[in-house]
Amino acid sequence: MTKRDLVVKIAHETPFATQNEVAEIVQKTLDYISEELIAGNTIELRKFGVFEIKIRKSRKGRNPNQPENEVVIPERAVVKFRAGKELKDAVEKLNPADFND
């Protein structure tokens, strides 16, 4: 599902808002989430999950094509997502065979 698909779906279920209005709301929501994460804050969306910034330590890596050469991977910040209980429970009920190619 793309952001556009989400906008269309919400607009069809929301008779008082046009697709342009819904698109603006969705974009503003994503912008505010991004701004808070960049500021180092945690975003908790109840019943969905938590977005937070974690720092990955510096480590040594190897190029699979040239394993004799070690490369230092620098410390960096990454966004982590932890699913909320309701989302986690719903996903656990899925049949893995339905997702295999």
All heavy atoms as an XYZ file, in Angstrom:
812
protein
N       0.853     -1.173      0.000
C       0.000      0.000      0.000
C       0.899      1.237      0.000
O       1.843      1.317      0.766
C      -0.896     -0.004      1.233
C      -1.714      1.258      1.385
S      -2.808      1.266      2.805
C      -4.291      0.727      2.028
N       0.577      2.168     -0.859
C       1.322      3.427     -0.925
C       0.568      4.506     -0.147
O      -0.582      4.309      0.263
C       1.482      3.895     -2.381
O       0.186      4.190     -2.903
C       2.169      2.833     -3.232
N       1.226      5.650      0.014
C       0.567      6.767      0.687
C      -0.677      7.178     -0.098
O      -1.726      7.477      0.484
C       1.538      7.939      0.828
C       0.951      9.100      1.579
C       1.969     10.182      1.948
C       2.963     10.504      0.915
N       3.763     11.695      1.228
N      -0.579      7.156     -1.413
C      -1.732      7.512     -2.262
C      -2.895      6.536     -2.051
O      -4.048      6.950     -1.960
C      -1.301      7.524     -3.733
C      -2.393      7.950     -4.662
C      -2.572      9.459     -4.584
N      -3.784      9.822     -5.267
C      -4.633     10.747     -4.863
N      -4.390     11.442     -3.781
N      -5.697     11.020     -5.535
N      -2.591      5.235     -1.982
C      -3.635      4.232     -1.722
C      -4.324      4.506     -0.385
O      -5.545      4.391     -0.274
C      -3.044      2.817     -1.696
C      -2.466      2.391     -3.031
O      -2.902      2.917     -4.074
O      -1.572      1.516     -3.021
N      -3.537      4.861      0.611
C      -4.085      5.170      1.933
C      -5.003      6.380      1.871
O      -6.109      6.372      2.424
C      -2.933      5.418      2.918
C      -3.302      5.709      4.361
C      -4.019      4.519      4.983
C      -2.047      6.042      5.153
N      -4.580      7.412      1.158
C      -5.389      8.630      1.013
C      -6.716      8.316      0.336
O      -7.774      8.748      0.790
C      -4.609      9.716      0.226
C      -5.524     10.848     -0.222
C      -3.458     10.244      1.064
N      -6.669      7.564     -0.740
C      -7.895      7.217     -1.478
C      -8.837      6.422     -0.588
O     -10.045      6.687     -0.544
C      -7.551      6.441     -2.773
C      -8.787      5.854     -3.411
C      -6.819      7.352     -3.751
N      -8.296      5.463      0.149
C      -9.120      4.630      1.023
C      -9.790      5.460      2.117
O     -10.983      5.311      2.378
C      -8.254      3.526      1.636
C      -9.025      2.420      2.286
C      -8.102      1.259      2.630
C      -8.919      0.071      3.057
N      -8.116     -1.117      3.242
N      -9.037      6.339      2.745
C      -9.602      7.193      3.797
C     -10.632      8.142      3.206
O     -11.708      8.349      3.786
C      -8.488      7.976      4.529
C      -7.611      7.018      5.332
C      -9.085      9.034      5.448
C      -6.359      7.658      5.897
N     -10.348      8.728      2.057
C     -11.276      9.682      1.428
C     -12.601      9.012      1.072
O     -13.663      9.625      1.217
C     -10.642     10.289      0.187
N     -12.562      7.745      0.648
C     -13.797      7.027      0.316
C     -14.639      6.751      1.559
O     -15.854      6.685      1.484
C     -13.478      5.716     -0.408
C     -13.216      5.891     -1.863
N     -12.162      6.623     -2.337
C     -13.884      5.448     -2.948
C     -12.181      6.612     -3.658
N     -13.220      5.907     -4.062
N     -13.969      6.586      2.704
C     -14.674      6.298      3.945
C     -15.008      7.562      4.735
O     -15.643      7.475      5.775
C     -13.844      5.351      4.810
C     -13.675      3.982      4.189
C     -12.807      3.058      5.028
O     -12.516      3.403      6.187
O     -12.433      1.998      4.519
N     -14.548      8.707      4.258
C     -14.765      9.973      4.957
C     -15.485     10.941      4.016
O     -14.841     11.656      3.257
C     -13.407     10.571      5.389
O     -12.644      9.556      6.022
C     -13.596     11.722      6.345
N     -16.814     10.968      4.078
C     -17.570     11.777      3.118
C     -17.380     13.291      3.258
O     -17.629     14.028      2.320
C     -19.014     11.388      3.395
C     -19.022     10.877      4.788
C     -17.675     10.266      5.017
N     -16.892     13.740      4.403
C     -16.752     15.186      4.617
C     -15.388     15.734      4.202
O     -15.122     16.917      4.355
C     -17.020     15.549      6.086
C     -16.146     14.816      7.056
C     -14.888     15.291      7.379
C     -16.579     13.652      7.659
C     -14.084     14.621      8.264
C     -15.780     12.974      8.562
C     -14.527     13.456      8.863
N     -14.508     14.885      3.652
C     -13.181     15.344      3.257
C     -12.854     14.876      1.838
O     -13.153     13.755      1.469
C     -12.129     14.814      4.228
N     -12.231     15.763      1.073
C     -11.811     15.409     -0.290
C     -10.471     14.674     -0.228
O      -9.799     14.683      0.811
C     -11.644     16.667     -1.154
O     -10.545     17.438     -0.626
C     -12.917     17.500     -1.185
N     -10.073     14.085     -1.351
C      -8.780     13.400     -1.399
C      -7.633     14.367     -1.126
O      -6.660     14.016     -0.455
C      -8.579     12.708     -2.746
C      -9.375     11.439     -2.884
C      -9.039     10.682     -4.162
O      -8.000     10.909     -4.774
N      -9.922      9.786     -4.555
N      -7.760     15.598     -1.631
C      -6.701     16.591     -1.392
C      -6.589     16.933      0.088
O      -5.485     17.080      0.617
C      -6.948     17.858     -2.205
C      -6.666     17.659     -3.678
O      -5.924     16.761     -4.058
N      -7.262     18.491     -4.511
N      -7.719     17.062      0.762
C      -7.706     17.368      2.196
C      -7.120     16.202      2.992
O      -6.314     16.402      3.896
C      -9.121     17.693      2.688
C      -9.665     18.992      2.124
C     -11.159     19.166      2.355
O     -11.882     18.156      2.535
O     -11.599     20.330      2.345
N      -7.523     14.993      2.633
C      -6.992     13.810      3.314
C      -5.493     13.699      3.060
O      -4.719     13.411      3.987
C      -7.734     12.528      2.865
C      -7.049     11.286      3.412
C      -9.190     12.565      3.293
N      -5.057     13.932      1.830
C      -3.630     13.862      1.495
C      -2.837     14.862      2.336
O      -1.739     14.544      2.826
C      -3.414     14.125      0.016
N      -3.381     16.039      2.520
C      -2.715     17.062      3.323
C      -2.614     16.625      4.786
O      -1.573     16.801      5.421
C      -3.485     18.384      3.219
C      -2.715     19.571      3.721
C      -3.431     20.877      3.428
O      -3.980     21.040      2.327
O      -3.431     21.734      4.329
N      -3.670     16.032      5.308
C      -3.670     15.562      6.694
C      -2.672     14.425      6.874
O      -1.895     14.417      7.844
C      -5.091     15.122      7.120
C      -6.005     16.342      7.195
C      -5.061     14.367      8.437
C      -7.478     16.015      7.313
N      -2.669     13.472      5.953
C      -1.731     12.348      6.040
C      -0.297     12.869      5.967
O       0.563     12.463      6.762
C      -2.013     11.303      4.926
C      -0.874     10.295      4.829
C      -3.333     10.606      5.172
N      -0.019     13.778      5.048
C       1.341     14.316      4.911
C       1.755     15.084      6.155
O       2.885     14.951      6.630
C       1.458     15.205      3.670
C       2.880     15.650      3.399
C       3.829     14.478      3.196
O       3.584     13.602      2.376
N       4.910     14.446      3.952
N       0.857     15.897      6.711
C       1.173     16.646      7.936
C       1.469     15.685      9.079
O       2.398     15.912      9.867
C       0.006     17.561      8.337
C      -0.093     18.817      7.532
C       0.963     19.784      7.976
C       0.757     21.108      7.275
N       1.939     21.949      7.342
N       0.686     14.606      9.176
C       0.910     13.610     10.227
C       2.304     13.007     10.096
O       3.053     12.922     11.079
C      -0.157     12.493     10.148
O      -1.451     13.083     10.277
C       0.047     11.453     11.234
N       2.673     12.611      8.881
C       3.994     12.027      8.656
C       5.106     13.046      8.911
O       6.155     12.703      9.467
C       4.080     11.472      7.236
C       3.122     10.323      6.927
C       3.208      9.946      5.448
C       3.375      9.125      7.809
N       4.868     14.304      8.528
C       5.854     15.361      8.775
C       6.088     15.554     10.275
O       7.232     15.672     10.725
C       5.401     16.688      8.159
C       5.444     16.683      6.639
O       6.068     15.770      6.053
O       4.820     17.595      6.037
N       5.006     15.578     11.058
C       5.133     15.773     12.508
C       5.831     14.586     13.166
O       6.651     14.765     14.071
C       3.774     16.027     13.158
C       3.179     17.372     12.813
C       1.832     17.522     12.576
C       3.971     18.516     12.717
C       1.278     18.749     12.252
C       3.435     19.743     12.387
C       2.088     19.860     12.158
O       1.548     21.079     11.840
N       5.527     13.375     12.714
C       6.217     12.192     13.240
C       7.706     12.291     12.938
O       8.548     12.075     13.812
C       5.604     10.897     12.663
C       4.204     10.669     13.250
C       6.511      9.697     12.926
C       3.430      9.544     12.608
N       8.044     12.657     11.708
C       9.450     12.802     11.315
C      10.156     13.866     12.145
O      11.278     13.651     12.625
C       9.560     13.160      9.832
O       9.038     12.141      9.034
N       9.518     15.009     12.316
C      10.118     16.102     13.093
C      10.418     15.666     14.524
O      11.478     15.985     15.066
C       9.187     17.319     13.119
C       9.110     18.067     11.819
C       8.048     19.167     11.834
O       7.541     19.501     12.927
O       7.725     19.678     10.748
N       9.492     14.952     15.149
C       9.691     14.501     16.525
C      10.830     13.488     16.615
O      11.633     13.532     17.541
C       8.398     13.908     17.096
C       7.328     14.944     17.379
C       7.763     15.977     18.409
O       8.291     15.597     19.478
O       7.585     17.184     18.148
N      10.895     12.581     15.651
C      11.981     11.595     15.651
C      13.326     12.279     15.455
O      14.303     11.948     16.133
C      11.748     10.541     14.568
C      10.636      9.537     14.862
C      10.343      8.698     13.636
C      10.997      8.649     16.036
N      13.396     13.239     14.528
C      14.636     13.969     14.283
C      15.075     14.737     15.527
O      16.263     14.865     15.814
C      14.476     14.906     13.063
C      14.371     14.051     11.792
C      15.632     15.887     12.952
C      13.900     14.810     10.574
N      14.096     15.193     16.320
C      14.402     15.898     17.569
C      14.806     14.926     18.686
O      15.131     15.352     19.786
C      13.186     16.722     18.002
N      14.765     13.626     18.395
C      15.179     12.637     19.390
C      14.058     12.131     20.280
O      14.302     11.425     21.249
N      12.829     12.478     19.944
C      11.690     12.059     20.755
C      11.125     10.728     20.278
O      11.292     10.346     19.128
C      10.589     13.128     20.718
C      11.073     14.442     21.283
O      11.813     14.476     22.252
N      10.679     15.533     20.662
N      10.429     10.048     21.169
C       9.766      8.785     20.857
C       8.326      9.073     20.477
O       7.685      9.936     21.067
C       9.803      7.860     22.094
O      11.176      7.586     22.396
C       9.089      6.556     21.846
N       7.817      8.345     19.482
C       6.421      8.484     19.046
C       5.689      7.218     19.445
O       6.047      6.129     19.008
C       6.313      8.659     17.515
C       7.153      9.822     17.021
C       4.864      8.777     17.078
C       6.682     11.161     17.479
N       4.667      7.349     20.287
C       3.870      6.203     20.709
C       2.460      6.355     20.163
O       1.750      7.303     20.500
C       3.827      6.115     22.230
C       3.044      4.923     22.722
C       3.019      4.811     24.233
O       3.881      5.419     24.893
O       2.131      4.123     24.740
N       2.073      5.431     19.298
C       0.726      5.404     18.742
C       0.020      4.202     19.370
O       0.258      3.055     18.980
C       0.762      5.302     17.216
C       1.549      6.404     16.509
C       1.669      6.112     15.029
C       0.895      7.748     16.739
N      -0.806      4.464     20.359
C      -1.465      3.388     21.108
C      -2.175      2.430     20.163
O      -2.752      2.842     19.162
C      -2.471      3.960     22.095
C      -1.874      4.958     23.030
C      -1.816      4.458     24.407
N      -1.139      5.503     25.193
C      -0.612      5.267     26.343
N      -0.689      4.078     26.857
N      -0.009      6.222     26.996
N      -2.123      1.166     20.494
C      -2.721      0.069     19.742
C      -2.023     -0.189     18.406
O      -2.426     -1.056     17.659
C      -4.219      0.277     19.513
C      -5.018      0.386     20.782
C      -6.490      0.532     20.477
C      -7.294      0.679     21.746
N      -8.728      0.751     21.483
N      -1.002      0.603     18.069
C      -0.270      0.401     16.819
C       1.185      0.072     17.099
O       1.661     -0.993     16.725
C      -0.388      1.636     15.923
C       0.304      1.473     14.598
C      -0.184      0.597     13.640
C       1.457      2.182     14.310
C       0.457      0.428     12.420
C       2.111      2.026     13.103
C       1.604      1.152     12.152
N       1.912      1.006     17.716
C       3.311      0.743     18.005
C       4.080      1.981     18.411
O       3.509      3.060     18.573
N       5.391      1.810     18.546
C       6.273      2.875     19.009
C       7.418      3.044     18.016
O       8.060      2.062     17.631
C       6.842      2.542     20.409
C       7.819      3.604     20.869
C       5.726      2.368     21.422
N       7.663      4.285     17.603
C       8.822      4.646     16.788
C       9.814      5.339     17.702
O       9.438      6.212     18.484
C       8.432      5.635     15.678
C       7.509      5.067     14.643
C       6.141      5.203     14.764
C       8.019      4.412     13.535
C       5.285      4.703     13.800
C       7.170      3.905     12.566
C       5.803      4.047     12.700
N      11.087      4.948     17.598
C      12.098      5.597     18.418
C      13.439      5.576     17.704
O      13.654      4.783     16.785
C      12.205      4.930     19.789
C      12.540      3.468     19.747
C      12.418      2.784     21.101
O      12.435      3.479     22.126
O      12.309      1.555     21.119
N      14.323      6.452     18.140
C      15.675      6.526     17.590
C      16.587      5.689     18.471
O      16.567      5.813     19.693
C      16.178      7.988     17.560
C      15.294      8.859     16.680
C      17.640      8.050     17.121
C      15.322      8.516     15.221
N      17.368      4.838     17.836
C      18.376      4.036     18.533
C      19.718      4.333     17.888
O      19.795      4.638     16.702
C      18.083      2.536     18.400
C      16.852      2.083     19.129
C      17.122      1.990     20.592
C      15.927      1.358     21.288
N      16.132      1.235     22.702
N      20.772      4.230     18.672
C      22.125      4.437     18.161
C      22.769      3.069     17.953
O      22.830      2.265     18.880
C      22.975      5.283     19.134
C      22.305      6.627     19.404
C      24.395      5.457     18.587
C      22.096      7.491     18.192
N      23.192      2.811     16.718
C      23.918      1.577     16.415
C      25.399      1.846     16.635
O      25.946      2.837     16.131
C      23.696      1.159     14.967
C      22.319      0.641     14.707
C      22.246      0.175     13.299
N      21.840     -1.226     13.332
C      21.719     -1.977     12.273
N      22.023     -1.498     11.088
N      21.307     -3.206     12.374
N      26.038      0.975     17.363
C      27.467      1.132     17.646
C      28.297      0.913     16.382
O      27.864      0.230     15.456
C      27.900      0.124     18.701
C      27.298      0.373     20.063
C      27.771     -0.662     21.044
C      27.112     -0.430     22.389
N      27.476     -1.479     23.356
N      29.479      1.474     16.395
C      30.430      1.257     15.314
C      30.826     -0.219     15.311
O      30.910     -0.852     16.370
C      31.667      2.122     15.550
O      32.625      1.868     14.574
N      31.035     -0.779     14.125
C      31.397     -2.191     14.043
C      32.233     -2.435     12.798
O      32.315     -1.590     11.921
C      30.161     -3.083     14.055
C      29.219     -2.815     12.905
C      27.871     -3.530     13.115
N      26.902     -3.091     12.143
C      26.667     -3.698     10.994
N      27.339     -4.780     10.667
N      25.762     -3.236     10.163
N      32.818     -3.604     12.756
C      33.613     -3.992     11.595
C      32.744     -4.847     10.682
O      32.024     -5.720     11.136
C      34.850     -4.773     12.010
C      35.852     -3.925     12.753
C      37.048     -4.726     13.161
C      37.985     -3.857     13.990
N      39.129     -4.626     14.482
N      32.830     -4.594      9.392
C      32.088     -5.376      8.416
C      33.025     -5.858      7.328
O      34.178     -5.442      7.240
N      32.495     -6.748      6.500
C      33.301     -7.281      5.400
C      32.495     -7.248      4.120
O      31.293     -7.480      4.116
C      33.697     -8.719      5.703
C      34.740     -8.838      6.770
C      35.436    -10.190      6.676
N      36.610    -10.210      7.500
C      36.623    -10.573      8.770
N      35.516    -10.923      9.362
N      37.748    -10.568      9.441
N      33.177     -6.986      3.024
C      32.579     -7.072      1.703
C      32.553     -8.547      1.322
O      33.600     -9.196      1.295
C      33.422     -6.266      0.704
C      32.876     -6.318     -0.700
O      32.076     -7.184     -1.037
N      33.322     -5.385     -1.521
N      31.381     -9.129      1.032
C      31.328    -10.556      0.686
C      32.182    -10.915     -0.527
O      32.655    -12.041     -0.645
C      29.853    -10.811      0.384
C      29.123     -9.644      0.902
C      30.083     -8.513      1.019
N      32.395     -9.956     -1.422
C      33.208    -10.221     -2.619
C      34.708    -10.154     -2.329
O      35.511    -10.689     -3.085
C      32.861     -9.233     -3.731
C      31.431     -9.405     -4.216
O      30.921    -10.523     -4.248
N      30.789     -8.316     -4.570
N      35.072     -9.455     -1.249
C      36.472     -9.345     -0.840
C      36.551     -9.503      0.674
O      36.812     -8.541      1.400
C      37.050     -7.995     -1.255
C      37.064     -7.754     -2.749
C      37.537     -6.346     -3.085
O      37.594     -5.471     -2.234
N      37.887     -6.152     -4.345
N      36.356    -10.715      1.192
C      36.272    -10.912      2.643
C      37.555    -10.593      3.398
O      37.517    -10.395      4.607
C      35.898    -12.395      2.793
C      36.180    -13.020      1.484
C      36.155    -11.954      0.449
N      38.667    -10.502      2.699
C      39.917    -10.189      3.389
C      40.002     -8.716      3.806
O      40.792     -8.351      4.658
C      41.137    -10.560      2.515
C      41.285     -9.779      1.221
C      40.409    -10.270      0.075
O      39.723    -11.296      0.210
O      40.406     -9.604     -0.968
N      39.171     -7.854      3.195
C      39.176     -6.427      3.508
C      38.102     -6.109      4.545
O      36.926     -6.307      4.294
C      38.914     -5.590      2.256
C      40.014     -5.725      1.226
O      41.121     -6.118      1.555
N      39.712     -5.411     -0.009
N      38.548     -5.613      5.709
C      37.595     -5.185      6.732
C      37.240     -3.722      6.502
O      38.085     -2.916      6.132
C      38.186     -5.345      8.130
C      38.126     -6.743      8.643
C      38.485     -6.835     10.115
O      38.880     -5.815     10.717
O      38.363     -7.933     10.665
N      35.991     -3.413      6.742
C      35.507     -2.046      6.600
C      34.910     -1.633      7.939
O      34.152     -2.395      8.552
C      34.422     -1.958      5.501
C      33.880     -0.565      5.382
C      34.958     -2.452      4.177
N      35.238     -0.433      8.393
C      34.657      0.066      9.635
C      33.333      0.737      9.307
O      33.275      1.664      8.496
C      35.607      1.061     10.337
C      34.953      1.647     11.568
C      36.911      0.375     10.689
N      32.280      0.234      9.918
C      30.952      0.826      9.747
C      30.766      1.776     10.917
O      30.765      1.344     12.077
C      29.859     -0.258      9.718
C      30.138     -1.234      8.564
C      28.480      0.372      9.598
C      29.293     -2.487      8.583
N      30.619      3.078     10.657
C      30.570      4.053     11.748
C      29.274      3.975     12.566
O      28.267      3.440     12.110
C      30.662      5.403     11.027
C      30.198      5.134      9.642
C      30.516      3.705      9.347
N      29.338      4.520     13.768
C      28.164      4.634     14.625
C      27.128      5.502     13.914
O      27.477      6.466     13.227
C      28.577      5.295     15.945
C      27.453      5.490     16.917
C      27.935      6.103     18.209
O      28.249      7.320     18.202
O      28.014      5.389     19.207
N      25.844      5.127     14.056
C      24.816      5.940     13.405
C      23.477      5.783     14.123
O      23.263      4.818     14.849
C      24.673      5.574     11.941
C      24.205      4.155     11.711
C      24.263      3.800     10.246
N      23.896      2.407     10.088
C      23.031      1.968      9.209
N      22.452      2.813      8.382
N      22.752      0.689      9.117
N      22.612      6.745     13.871
C      21.261      6.709     14.429
C      20.329      6.029     13.438
O      20.437      6.240     12.227
C      20.775      8.129     14.713
N      19.429      5.184     13.947
C      18.450      4.497     13.109
C      17.077      4.596     13.767
O      16.965      4.766     14.977
C      18.817      3.003     12.881
C      20.103      2.879     12.090
C      18.914      2.254     14.189
N      16.037      4.487     12.944
C      14.666      4.484     13.458
C      14.262      3.038     13.701
O      14.430      2.177     12.842
C      13.685      5.128     12.452
C      12.259      5.045     12.961
C      14.075      6.567     12.178
N      13.752      2.776     14.882
C      13.255      1.443     15.235
C      11.748      1.522     15.453
O      11.230      2.532     15.927
C      13.907      0.937     16.525
C      15.372      0.645     16.389
C      15.587     -0.598     15.590
C      17.044     -0.980     15.592
N      17.295     -2.239     14.950
N      11.063      0.441     15.095
C       9.619      0.345     15.311
C       9.342     -0.908     16.120
O       9.847     -1.983     15.797
C       8.869      0.276     13.979
C       7.391      0.058     14.149
C       6.572      1.082     14.558
C       6.835     -1.190     13.920
C       5.207      0.887     14.729
C       5.478     -1.409     14.082
C       4.659     -0.365     14.497
N       8.566     -0.749     17.175
C       8.095     -1.892     17.965
C       6.591     -1.930     17.842
O       5.909     -0.949     18.174
C       8.452     -1.736     19.439
C       9.891     -1.994     19.777
C      10.109     -1.811     21.243
N       9.554     -0.491     21.587
C       9.441      0.006     22.791
N       9.828     -0.675     23.809
N       8.940      1.183     23.005
N       6.070     -3.036     17.385
C       4.623     -3.174     17.217
C       3.951     -3.188     18.581
O       4.463     -3.758     19.545
C       4.301     -4.453     16.460
N       2.764     -2.570     18.635
C       1.955     -2.590     19.846
C       1.320     -3.960     20.024
O       1.320     -4.801     19.123
N       0.756     -4.195     21.204
C       0.195     -5.504     21.527
C      -0.878     -5.941     20.543
O      -0.866     -7.081     20.072
C      -0.363     -5.495     22.942
C      -0.917     -6.850     23.374
C      -1.337     -6.836     24.813
C      -1.946     -8.123     25.311
N      -2.031     -9.245     24.489
N      -1.812     -5.065     20.219
C      -2.900     -5.449     19.315
C      -2.379     -5.793     17.919
O      -2.800     -6.775     17.319
C      -3.955     -4.353     19.237
C      -4.774     -4.246     20.502
C      -5.926     -3.266     20.381
O      -6.300     -2.892     19.256
O      -6.456     -2.880     21.440
N      -1.454     -5.010     17.399
C      -0.871     -5.295     16.085
C      -0.068     -6.588     16.126
O      -0.176     -7.432     15.237
C       0.006     -4.130     15.620
C       0.723     -4.304     14.289
C      -0.271     -4.554     13.157
C       1.576     -3.087     13.991
N       0.732     -6.754     17.165
C       1.544     -7.956     17.315
C       0.661     -9.205     17.379
O       0.935    -10.213     16.718
C       2.389     -7.842     18.586
C       3.532     -8.828     18.650
C       4.331     -8.688     19.933
C       4.982     -7.332     20.035
N       5.839     -7.185     21.206
N      -0.411     -9.149     18.156
C      -1.330    -10.288     18.268
C      -1.990    -10.610     16.934
O      -2.130    -11.779     16.561
C      -2.399    -10.016     19.327
C      -1.829     -9.994     20.747
O      -0.688    -10.468     20.944
O      -2.528     -9.496     21.654
N      -2.395     -9.582     16.190
C      -3.039     -9.796     14.889
C      -2.064    -10.425     13.894
O      -2.432    -11.331     13.135
C      -3.585     -8.481     14.345
N      -0.821     -9.988     13.903
C       0.181    -10.520     12.979
C       0.518    -11.972     13.331
O       0.710    -12.799     12.450
C       1.448     -9.629     12.978
C       2.595    -10.299     12.240
C       1.132     -8.274     12.369
N       0.563    -12.292     14.623
C       0.872    -13.664     15.044
C      -0.185    -14.657     14.581
O       0.103    -15.839     14.426
C       1.031    -13.727     16.560
C       2.342    -13.126     17.042
C       2.480    -13.129     18.548
O       1.547    -13.582     19.262
O       3.532    -12.668     19.029
N      -1.393    -14.201     14.342
C      -2.481    -15.069     13.902
C      -2.410    -15.368     12.402
O      -3.135    -16.231     11.907
C      -3.828    -14.445     14.233
C      -4.109    -14.381     15.718
C      -5.412    -13.695     16.000
C      -5.611    -13.521     17.496
N      -6.827    -12.750     17.800
N      -1.556    -14.666     11.666
C      -1.448    -14.875     10.221
C      -0.805    -16.222      9.920
O       0.038    -16.707     10.678
C      -0.631    -13.751      9.577
C      -1.217    -12.358      9.663
C      -0.227    -11.346      9.100
C      -2.530    -12.272      8.941
N      -1.159    -16.778      8.792
C      -0.579    -18.043      8.340
C       0.647    -17.732      7.485
O       0.512    -17.138      6.404
C      -1.608    -18.832      7.525
C      -1.092    -20.165      7.067
O       0.059    -20.518      7.314
N      -1.936    -20.921      6.390
N       1.844    -18.134      7.918
C       3.062    -17.828      7.142
C       3.024    -18.368      5.714
O       3.616    -17.781      4.818
C       4.173    -18.499      7.948
C       3.628    -18.648      9.321
C       2.136    -18.821      9.159
N       2.323    -19.471      5.494
C       2.242    -20.057      4.157
C       1.574    -19.116      3.154
O       1.836    -19.182      1.959
C       1.488    -21.382      4.198
N       0.736    -18.216      3.642
C       0.060    -17.259      2.761
C       1.025    -16.201      2.214
O       0.683    -15.500      1.263
C      -1.087    -16.557      3.498
C      -2.216    -17.514      3.862
O      -2.301    -18.601      3.258
O      -2.997    -17.169      4.768
N       2.211    -16.083      2.786
C       3.160    -15.042      2.392
C       4.352    -15.569      1.623
O       5.196    -14.819      1.202
C       3.631    -14.261      3.622
C       2.524    -13.487      4.256
C       1.769    -14.038      5.284
C       2.200    -12.213      3.811
C       0.726    -13.339      5.857
C       1.170    -11.506      4.388
C       0.425    -12.067      5.415
N       4.456    -16.858      1.433
C       5.570    -17.437      0.682
C       5.305    -17.308     -0.807
O       4.198    -17.481     -1.271
C       5.760    -18.907      1.049
C       6.244    -19.070      2.475
O       6.860    -18.170      3.026
N       5.986    -20.214      3.074
N       6.375    -17.017     -1.548
C       6.239    -16.857     -3.001
C       6.141    -18.188     -3.706
O       6.716    -19.132     -3.495
C       7.413    -16.050     -3.576
C       7.319    -14.592     -3.130
O       6.243    -14.140     -2.778
O       8.375    -13.935     -3.144
